[in-house]
Amino acid sequence: MTHAVELTRDQLLQRREHILERLDTTLTEFTERAHAFCLVGEEWDAWDELQNISFLLGDD
């Protein structure tokens, strides 16, 4: 049996901030690098997680 995990908006925003701090970048800079296919290794996993967070937040 699987259990759904519900996160608050604040938790999602905190998670996004944590990811960006770990990568020492801003969301804008990281997005530009992702769109230019300039990410390496674990950065692609971070990009996937940031995309999921954006979706859950309802960002465009």
mmCIF file of the N, C-alpha and C atoms, coordinates in Angstrom:
data_MODEL
# 
_entry.id   MODEL 
# 
loop_
_atom_site.group_PDB 
_atom_site.id 
_atom_site.type_symbol 
_atom_site.label_atom_id 
_atom_site.label_alt_id 
_atom_site.label_comp_id 
_atom_site.label_asym_id 
_atom_site.label_entity_id 
_atom_site.label_seq_id 
_atom_site.pdbx_PDB_ins_code 
_atom_site.Cartn_x 
_atom_site.Cartn_y 
_atom_site.Cartn_z 
_atom_site.occupancy 
_atom_site.B_iso_or_equiv 
_atom_site.pdbx_formal_charge 
_atom_site.auth_seq_id 
_atom_site.auth_comp_id 
_atom_site.auth_asym_id 
_atom_site.auth_atom_id 
_atom_site.pdbx_PDB_model_num 
ATOM 1   N N  . MET A 1 1  ? 0.847  -1.176 0.000   1.00 0.00 ? 1  MET A N  1 
ATOM 2   C CA . MET A 1 1  ? 0.000  0.000  0.000   1.00 0.00 ? 1  MET A CA 1 
ATOM 3   C C  . MET A 1 1  ? 0.893  1.240  0.000   1.00 0.00 ? 1  MET A C  1 
ATOM 4   N N  . THR A 1 2  ? 0.584  2.193  -0.869  1.00 0.00 ? 2  THR A N  1 
ATOM 5   C CA . THR A 1 2  ? 1.347  3.435  -0.914  1.00 0.00 ? 2  THR A CA 1 
ATOM 6   C C  . THR A 1 2  ? 0.583  4.513  -0.172  1.00 0.00 ? 2  THR A C  1 
ATOM 7   N N  . HIS A 1 3  ? 1.330  5.437  0.369   1.00 0.00 ? 3  HIS A N  1 
ATOM 8   C CA . HIS A 1 3  ? 0.729  6.549  1.089   1.00 0.00 ? 3  HIS A CA 1 
ATOM 9   C C  . HIS A 1 3  ? 1.076  7.846  0.383   1.00 0.00 ? 3  HIS A C  1 
ATOM 10  N N  . ALA A 1 4  ? 0.082  8.682  0.183   1.00 0.00 ? 4  ALA A N  1 
ATOM 11  C CA . ALA A 1 4  ? 0.317  9.983  -0.428  1.00 0.00 ? 4  ALA A CA 1 
ATOM 12  C C  . ALA A 1 4  ? 0.966  10.913 0.593   1.00 0.00 ? 4  ALA A C  1 
ATOM 13  N N  . VAL A 1 5  ? 1.926  11.669 0.114   1.00 0.00 ? 5  VAL A N  1 
ATOM 14  C CA . VAL A 1 5  ? 2.586  12.654 0.964   1.00 0.00 ? 5  VAL A CA 1 
ATOM 15  C C  . VAL A 1 5  ? 2.103  14.024 0.520   1.00 0.00 ? 5  VAL A C  1 
ATOM 16  N N  . GLU A 1 6  ? 1.573  14.765 1.444   1.00 0.00 ? 6  GLU A N  1 
ATOM 17  C CA . GLU A 1 6  ? 1.088  16.102 1.130   1.00 0.00 ? 6  GLU A CA 1 
ATOM 18  C C  . GLU A 1 6  ? 2.038  17.121 1.725   1.00 0.00 ? 6  GLU A C  1 
ATOM 19  N N  . LEU A 1 7  ? 2.478  18.036 0.871   1.00 0.00 ? 7  LEU A N  1 
ATOM 20  C CA . LEU A 1 7  ? 3.368  19.096 1.306   1.00 0.00 ? 7  LEU A CA 1 
ATOM 21  C C  . LEU A 1 7  ? 2.651  20.431 1.199   1.00 0.00 ? 7  LEU A C  1 
ATOM 22  N N  . THR A 1 8  ? 2.936  21.305 2.134   1.00 0.00 ? 8  THR A N  1 
ATOM 23  C CA . THR A 1 8  ? 2.348  22.643 2.077   1.00 0.00 ? 8  THR A CA 1 
ATOM 24  C C  . THR A 1 8  ? 3.121  23.484 1.065   1.00 0.00 ? 8  THR A C  1 
ATOM 25  N N  . ARG A 1 9  ? 2.524  24.580 0.667   1.00 0.00 ? 9  ARG A N  1 
ATOM 26  C CA . ARG A 1 9  ? 3.188  25.524 -0.242  1.00 0.00 ? 9  ARG A CA 1 
ATOM 27  C C  . ARG A 1 9  ? 4.514  25.981 0.362   1.00 0.00 ? 9  ARG A C  1 
ATOM 28  N N  . ASP A 1 10 ? 4.514  26.294 1.652   1.00 0.00 ? 10 ASP A N  1 
ATOM 29  C CA . ASP A 1 10 ? 5.740  26.735 2.317   1.00 0.00 ? 10 ASP A CA 1 
ATOM 30  C C  . ASP A 1 10 ? 6.812  25.652 2.280   1.00 0.00 ? 10 ASP A C  1 
ATOM 31  N N  . GLN A 1 11 ? 6.439  24.403 2.467   1.00 0.00 ? 11 GLN A N  1 
ATOM 32  C CA . GLN A 1 11 ? 7.407  23.308 2.416   1.00 0.00 ? 11 GLN A CA 1 
ATOM 33  C C  . GLN A 1 11 ? 8.005  23.163 1.016   1.00 0.00 ? 11 GLN A C  1 
ATOM 34  N N  . LEU A 1 12 ? 7.164  23.321 0.004   1.00 0.00 ? 12 LEU A N  1 
ATOM 35  C CA . LEU A 1 12 ? 7.661  23.250 -1.374  1.00 0.00 ? 12 LEU A CA 1 
ATOM 36  C C  . LEU A 1 12 ? 8.627  24.389 -1.672  1.00 0.00 ? 12 LEU A C  1 
ATOM 37  N N  . LEU A 1 13 ? 8.287  25.589 -1.218  1.00 0.00 ? 13 LEU A N  1 
ATOM 38  C CA . LEU A 1 13 ? 9.163  26.740 -1.431  1.00 0.00 ? 13 LEU A CA 1 
ATOM 39  C C  . LEU A 1 13 ? 10.488 26.561 -0.692  1.00 0.00 ? 13 LEU A C  1 
ATOM 40  N N  . GLN A 1 14 ? 10.427 26.024 0.517   1.00 0.00 ? 14 GLN A N  1 
ATOM 41  C CA . GLN A 1 14 ? 11.647 25.769 1.283   1.00 0.00 ? 14 GLN A CA 1 
ATOM 42  C C  . GLN A 1 14 ? 12.507 24.720 0.590   1.00 0.00 ? 14 GLN A C  1 
ATOM 43  N N  . ARG A 1 15 ? 11.897 23.690 0.052   1.00 0.00 ? 15 ARG A N  1 
ATOM 44  C CA . ARG A 1 15 ? 12.642 22.646 -0.650  1.00 0.00 ? 15 ARG A CA 1 
ATOM 45  C C  . ARG A 1 15 ? 13.329 23.230 -1.882  1.00 0.00 ? 15 ARG A C  1 
ATOM 46  N N  . ARG A 1 16 ? 12.601 24.068 -2.626  1.00 0.00 ? 16 ARG A N  1 
ATOM 47  C CA . ARG A 1 16 ? 13.195 24.699 -3.811  1.00 0.00 ? 16 ARG A CA 1 
ATOM 48  C C  . ARG A 1 16 ? 14.395 25.558 -3.411  1.00 0.00 ? 16 ARG A C  1 
ATOM 49  N N  . GLU A 1 17 ? 14.240 26.343 -2.346  1.00 0.00 ? 17 GLU A N  1 
ATOM 50  C CA . GLU A 1 17 ? 15.336 27.193 -1.872  1.00 0.00 ? 17 GLU A CA 1 
ATOM 51  C C  . GLU A 1 17 ? 16.537 26.351 -1.444  1.00 0.00 ? 17 GLU A C  1 
ATOM 52  N N  . HIS A 1 18 ? 16.285 25.250 -0.782  1.00 0.00 ? 18 HIS A N  1 
ATOM 53  C CA . HIS A 1 18 ? 17.369 24.359 -0.348  1.00 0.00 ? 18 HIS A CA 1 
ATOM 54  C C  . HIS A 1 18 ? 18.142 23.809 -1.551  1.00 0.00 ? 18 HIS A C  1 
ATOM 55  N N  . ILE A 1 19 ? 17.434 23.388 -2.564  1.00 0.00 ? 19 ILE A N  1 
ATOM 56  C CA . ILE A 1 19 ? 18.077 22.859 -3.770  1.00 0.00 ? 19 ILE A CA 1 
ATOM 57  C C  . ILE A 1 19 ? 18.953 23.935 -4.406  1.00 0.00 ? 19 ILE A C  1 
ATOM 58  N N  . LEU A 1 20 ? 18.418 25.131 -4.551  1.00 0.00 ? 20 LEU A N  1 
ATOM 59  C CA . LEU A 1 20 ? 19.163 26.212 -5.198  1.00 0.00 ? 20 LEU A CA 1 
ATOM 60  C C  . LEU A 1 20 ? 20.369 26.635 -4.367  1.00 0.00 ? 20 LEU A C  1 
ATOM 61  N N  . GLU A 1 21 ? 20.228 26.639 -3.042  1.00 0.00 ? 21 GLU A N  1 
ATOM 62  C CA . GLU A 1 21 ? 21.368 26.972 -2.172  1.00 0.00 ? 21 GLU A CA 1 
ATOM 63  C C  . GLU A 1 21 ? 22.462 25.925 -2.313  1.00 0.00 ? 21 GLU A C  1 
ATOM 64  N N  . ARG A 1 22 ? 22.072 24.662 -2.350  1.00 0.00 ? 22 ARG A N  1 
ATOM 65  C CA . ARG A 1 22 ? 23.041 23.576 -2.489  1.00 0.00 ? 22 ARG A CA 1 
ATOM 66  C C  . ARG A 1 22 ? 23.814 23.700 -3.791  1.00 0.00 ? 22 ARG A C  1 
ATOM 67  N N  . LEU A 1 23 ? 23.138 24.157 -4.846  1.00 0.00 ? 23 LEU A N  1 
ATOM 68  C CA . LEU A 1 23 ? 23.769 24.308 -6.152  1.00 0.00 ? 23 LEU A CA 1 
ATOM 69  C C  . LEU A 1 23 ? 24.421 25.682 -6.315  1.00 0.00 ? 23 LEU A C  1 
ATOM 70  N N  . ASP A 1 24 ? 24.255 26.553 -5.323  1.00 0.00 ? 24 ASP A N  1 
ATOM 71  C CA . ASP A 1 24 ? 24.819 27.905 -5.342  1.00 0.00 ? 24 ASP A CA 1 
ATOM 72  C C  . ASP A 1 24 ? 24.419 28.664 -6.603  1.00 0.00 ? 24 ASP A C  1 
ATOM 73  N N  . THR A 1 25 ? 23.103 28.727 -6.830  1.00 0.00 ? 25 THR A N  1 
ATOM 74  C CA . THR A 1 25 ? 22.580 29.386 -8.014  1.00 0.00 ? 25 THR A CA 1 
ATOM 75  C C  . THR A 1 25 ? 21.205 29.969 -7.718  1.00 0.00 ? 25 THR A C  1 
ATOM 76  N N  . THR A 1 26 ? 20.679 30.696 -8.677  1.00 0.00 ? 26 THR A N  1 
ATOM 77  C CA . THR A 1 26 ? 19.312 31.206 -8.583  1.00 0.00 ? 26 THR A CA 1 
ATOM 78  C C  . THR A 1 26 ? 18.428 30.367 -9.501  1.00 0.00 ? 26 THR A C  1 
ATOM 79  N N  . LEU A 1 27 ? 17.136 30.474 -9.310  1.00 0.00 ? 27 LEU A N  1 
ATOM 80  C CA . LEU A 1 27 ? 16.210 29.730 -10.158 1.00 0.00 ? 27 LEU A CA 1 
ATOM 81  C C  . LEU A 1 27 ? 16.345 30.187 -11.610 1.00 0.00 ? 27 LEU A C  1 
ATOM 82  N N  . THR A 1 28 ? 16.496 31.485 -11.833 1.00 0.00 ? 28 THR A N  1 
ATOM 83  C CA . THR A 1 28 ? 16.634 32.013 -13.190 1.00 0.00 ? 28 THR A CA 1 
ATOM 84  C C  . THR A 1 28 ? 17.888 31.479 -13.863 1.00 0.00 ? 28 THR A C  1 
ATOM 85  N N  . GLU A 1 29 ? 19.021 31.545 -13.161 1.00 0.00 ? 29 GLU A N  1 
ATOM 86  C CA . GLU A 1 29 ? 20.278 31.062 -13.731 1.00 0.00 ? 29 GLU A CA 1 
ATOM 87  C C  . GLU A 1 29 ? 20.216 29.567 -14.021 1.00 0.00 ? 29 GLU A C  1 
ATOM 88  N N  . PHE A 1 30 ? 19.672 28.815 -13.087 1.00 0.00 ? 30 PHE A N  1 
ATOM 89  C CA . PHE A 1 30 ? 19.604 27.366 -13.254 1.00 0.00 ? 30 PHE A CA 1 
ATOM 90  C C  . PHE A 1 30 ? 18.666 26.996 -14.400 1.00 0.00 ? 30 PHE A C  1 
ATOM 91  N N  . THR A 1 31 ? 17.560 27.706 -14.521 1.00 0.00 ? 31 THR A N  1 
ATOM 92  C CA . THR A 1 31 ? 16.620 27.469 -15.617 1.00 0.00 ? 31 THR A CA 1 
ATOM 93  C C  . THR A 1 31 ? 17.277 27.749 -16.958 1.00 0.00 ? 31 THR A C  1 
ATOM 94  N N  . GLU A 1 32 ? 18.017 28.834 -17.048 1.00 0.00 ? 32 GLU A N  1 
ATOM 95  C CA . GLU A 1 32 ? 18.716 29.165 -18.292 1.00 0.00 ? 32 GLU A CA 1 
ATOM 96  C C  . GLU A 1 32 ? 19.716 28.072 -18.661 1.00 0.00 ? 32 GLU A C  1 
ATOM 97  N N  . ARG A 1 33 ? 20.456 27.577 -17.669 1.00 0.00 ? 33 ARG A N  1 
ATOM 98  C CA . ARG A 1 33 ? 21.422 26.505 -17.924 1.00 0.00 ? 33 ARG A CA 1 
ATOM 99  C C  . ARG A 1 33 ? 20.717 25.221 -18.362 1.00 0.00 ? 33 ARG A C  1 
ATOM 100 N N  . ALA A 1 34 ? 19.588 24.920 -17.737 1.00 0.00 ? 34 ALA A N  1 
ATOM 101 C CA . ALA A 1 34 ? 18.841 23.708 -18.105 1.00 0.00 ? 34 ALA A CA 1 
ATOM 102 C C  . ALA A 1 34 ? 18.322 23.807 -19.537 1.00 0.00 ? 34 ALA A C  1 
ATOM 103 N N  . HIS A 1 35 ? 17.793 24.957 -19.900 1.00 0.00 ? 35 HIS A N  1 
ATOM 104 C CA . HIS A 1 35 ? 17.259 25.138 -21.253 1.00 0.00 ? 35 HIS A CA 1 
ATOM 105 C C  . HIS A 1 35 ? 18.361 25.103 -22.305 1.00 0.00 ? 35 HIS A C  1 
ATOM 106 N N  . ALA A 1 36 ? 19.592 25.426 -21.898 1.00 0.00 ? 36 ALA A N  1 
ATOM 107 C CA . ALA A 1 36 ? 20.740 25.372 -22.810 1.00 0.00 ? 36 ALA A CA 1 
ATOM 108 C C  . ALA A 1 36 ? 21.438 24.011 -22.756 1.00 0.00 ? 36 ALA A C  1 
ATOM 109 N N  . PHE A 1 37 ? 20.865 23.057 -22.010 1.00 0.00 ? 37 PHE A N  1 
ATOM 110 C CA . PHE A 1 37 ? 21.417 21.711 -21.845 1.00 0.00 ? 37 PHE A CA 1 
ATOM 111 C C  . PHE A 1 37 ? 22.846 21.747 -21.292 1.00 0.00 ? 37 PHE A C  1 
ATOM 112 N N  . CYS A 1 38 ? 23.076 22.659 -20.342 1.00 0.00 ? 38 CYS A N  1 
ATOM 113 C CA . CYS A 1 38 ? 24.405 22.826 -19.745 1.00 0.00 ? 38 CYS A CA 1 
ATOM 114 C C  . CYS A 1 38 ? 24.503 22.249 -18.337 1.00 0.00 ? 38 CYS A C  1 
ATOM 115 N N  . LEU A 1 39 ? 23.587 21.378 -17.960 1.00 0.00 ? 39 LEU A N  1 
ATOM 116 C CA . LEU A 1 39 ? 23.645 20.761 -16.635 1.00 0.00 ? 39 LEU A CA 1 
ATOM 117 C C  . LEU A 1 39 ? 24.473 19.485 -16.712 1.00 0.00 ? 39 LEU A C  1 
ATOM 118 N N  . VAL A 1 40 ? 25.038 19.121 -15.573 1.00 0.00 ? 40 VAL A N  1 
ATOM 119 C CA . VAL A 1 40 ? 25.842 17.898 -15.518 1.00 0.00 ? 40 VAL A CA 1 
ATOM 120 C C  . VAL A 1 40 ? 25.418 17.048 -14.320 1.00 0.00 ? 40 VAL A C  1 
ATOM 121 N N  . GLY A 1 41 ? 25.563 15.743 -14.470 1.00 0.00 ? 41 GLY A N  1 
ATOM 122 C CA . GLY A 1 41 ? 25.352 14.813 -13.367 1.00 0.00 ? 41 GLY A CA 1 
ATOM 123 C C  . GLY A 1 41 ? 24.069 15.025 -12.589 1.00 0.00 ? 41 GLY A C  1 
ATOM 124 N N  . GLU A 1 42 ? 24.237 15.217 -11.292 1.00 0.00 ? 42 GLU A N  1 
ATOM 125 C CA . GLU A 1 42 ? 23.097 15.338 -10.382 1.00 0.00 ? 42 GLU A CA 1 
ATOM 126 C C  . GLU A 1 42 ? 22.271 16.603 -10.607 1.00 0.00 ? 42 GLU A C  1 
ATOM 127 N N  . GLU A 1 43 ? 22.826 17.554 -11.363 1.00 0.00 ? 43 GLU A N  1 
ATOM 128 C CA . GLU A 1 43 ? 22.054 18.763 -11.657 1.00 0.00 ? 43 GLU A CA 1 
ATOM 129 C C  . GLU A 1 43 ? 20.784 18.427 -12.424 1.00 0.00 ? 43 GLU A C  1 
ATOM 130 N N  . TRP A 1 44 ? 20.824 17.385 -13.250 1.00 0.00 ? 44 TRP A N  1 
ATOM 131 C CA . TRP A 1 44 ? 19.616 16.982 -13.981 1.00 0.00 ? 44 TRP A CA 1 
ATOM 132 C C  . TRP A 1 44 ? 18.546 16.448 -13.030 1.00 0.00 ? 44 TRP A C  1 
ATOM 133 N N  . ASP A 1 45 ? 18.954 15.748 -11.990 1.00 0.00 ? 45 ASP A N  1 
ATOM 134 C CA . ASP A 1 45 ? 18.000 15.280 -10.972 1.00 0.00 ? 45 ASP A CA 1 
ATOM 135 C C  . ASP A 1 45 ? 17.397 16.468 -10.240 1.00 0.00 ? 45 ASP A C  1 
ATOM 136 N N  . ALA A 1 46 ? 18.238 17.450 -9.924  1.00 0.00 ? 46 ALA A N  1 
ATOM 137 C CA . ALA A 1 46 ? 17.753 18.662 -9.259  1.00 0.00 ? 46 ALA A CA 1 
ATOM 138 C C  . ALA A 1 46 ? 16.771 19.387 -10.165 1.00 0.00 ? 46 ALA A C  1 
ATOM 139 N N  . TRP A 1 47 ? 17.071 19.453 -11.457 1.00 0.00 ? 47 TRP A N  1 
ATOM 140 C CA . TRP A 1 47 ? 16.178 20.121 -12.410 1.00 0.00 ? 47 TRP A CA 1 
ATOM 141 C C  . TRP A 1 47 ? 14.821 19.420 -12.447 1.00 0.00 ? 47 TRP A C  1 
ATOM 142 N N  . ASP A 1 48 ? 14.839 18.101 -12.458 1.00 0.00 ? 48 ASP A N  1 
ATOM 143 C CA . ASP A 1 48 ? 13.592 17.341 -12.456 1.00 0.00 ? 48 ASP A CA 1 
ATOM 144 C C  . ASP A 1 48 ? 12.779 17.645 -11.197 1.00 0.00 ? 48 ASP A C  1 
ATOM 145 N N  . GLU A 1 49 ? 13.448 17.697 -10.059 1.00 0.00 ? 49 GLU A N  1 
ATOM 146 C CA . GLU A 1 49 ? 12.747 17.995 -8.809  1.00 0.00 ? 49 GLU A CA 1 
ATOM 147 C C  . GLU A 1 49 ? 12.209 19.425 -8.813  1.00 0.00 ? 49 GLU A C  1 
ATOM 148 N N  . LEU A 1 50 ? 12.987 20.371 -9.333  1.00 0.00 ? 50 LEU A N  1 
ATOM 149 C CA . LEU A 1 50 ? 12.520 21.756 -9.410  1.00 0.00 ? 50 LEU A CA 1 
ATOM 150 C C  . LEU A 1 50 ? 11.313 21.874 -10.339 1.00 0.00 ? 50 LEU A C  1 
ATOM 151 N N  . GLN A 1 51 ? 11.314 21.117 -11.424 1.00 0.00 ? 51 GLN A N  1 
ATOM 152 C CA . GLN A 1 51 ? 10.174 21.111 -12.335 1.00 0.00 ? 51 GLN A CA 1 
ATOM 153 C C  . GLN A 1 51 ? 8.927  20.571 -11.630 1.00 0.00 ? 51 GLN A C  1 
ATOM 154 N N  . ASN A 1 52 ? 9.095  19.502 -10.859 1.00 0.00 ? 52 ASN A N  1 
ATOM 155 C CA . ASN A 1 52 ? 7.972  18.933 -10.108 1.00 0.00 ? 52 ASN A CA 1 
ATOM 156 C C  . ASN A 1 52 ? 7.445  19.917 -9.078  1.00 0.00 ? 52 ASN A C  1 
ATOM 157 N N  . ILE A 1 53 ? 8.345  20.608 -8.394  1.00 0.00 ? 53 ILE A N  1 
ATOM 158 C CA . ILE A 1 53 ? 7.933  21.608 -7.406  1.00 0.00 ? 53 ILE A CA 1 
ATOM 159 C C  . ILE A 1 53 ? 7.154  22.722 -8.090  1.00 0.00 ? 53 ILE A C  1 
ATOM 160 N N  . SER A 1 54 ? 7.651  23.195 -9.218  1.00 0.00 ? 54 SER A N  1 
ATOM 161 C CA . SER A 1 54 ? 6.952  24.249 -9.966  1.00 0.00 ? 54 SER A CA 1 
ATOM 162 C C  . SER A 1 54 ? 5.554  23.806 -10.360 1.00 0.00 ? 54 SER A C  1 
ATOM 163 N N  . PHE A 1 55 ? 5.433  22.570 -10.817 1.00 0.00 ? 55 PHE A N  1 
ATOM 164 C CA . PHE A 1 55 ? 4.127  22.029 -11.183 1.00 0.00 ? 55 PHE A CA 1 
ATOM 165 C C  . PHE A 1 55 ? 3.190  22.036 -9.989  1.00 0.00 ? 55 PHE A C  1 
ATOM 166 N N  . LEU A 1 56 ? 3.664  21.538 -8.856  1.00 0.00 ? 56 LEU A N  1 
ATOM 167 C CA . LEU A 1 56 ? 2.824  21.468 -7.662  1.00 0.00 ? 56 LEU A CA 1 
ATOM 168 C C  . LEU A 1 56 ? 2.435  22.848 -7.140  1.00 0.00 ? 56 LEU A C  1 
ATOM 169 N N  . LEU A 1 57 ? 3.321  23.840 -7.373  1.00 0.00 ? 57 LEU A N  1 
ATOM 170 C CA . LEU A 1 57 ? 3.018  25.205 -6.958  1.00 0.00 ? 57 LEU A CA 1 
ATOM 171 C C  . LEU A 1 57 ? 2.103  25.919 -7.942  1.00 0.00 ? 57 LEU A C  1 
ATOM 172 N N  . GLY A 1 58 ? 1.932  25.314 -9.130  1.00 0.00 ? 58 GLY A N  1 
ATOM 173 C CA . GLY A 1 58 ? 1.100  25.941 -10.139 1.00 0.00 ? 58 GLY A CA 1 
ATOM 174 C C  . GLY A 1 58 ? 1.810  27.047 -10.890 1.00 0.00 ? 58 GLY A C  1 
ATOM 175 N N  . ASP A 1 59 ? 3.157  27.026 -10.868 1.00 0.00 ? 59 ASP A N  1 
ATOM 176 C CA . ASP A 1 59 ? 3.934  28.023 -11.600 1.00 0.00 ? 59 ASP A CA 1 
ATOM 177 C C  . ASP A 1 59 ? 3.818  27.767 -13.091 1.00 0.00 ? 59 ASP A C  1 
ATOM 178 N N  . ASP A 1 60 ? 3.958  28.822 -13.853 1.00 0.00 ? 60 ASP A N  1 
ATOM 179 C CA . ASP A 1 60 ? 3.915  28.686 -15.317 1.00 0.00 ? 60 ASP A CA 1 
ATOM 180 C C  . ASP A 1 60 ? 5.221  28.178 -15.861 1.00 0.00 ? 60 ASP A C  1 
# 
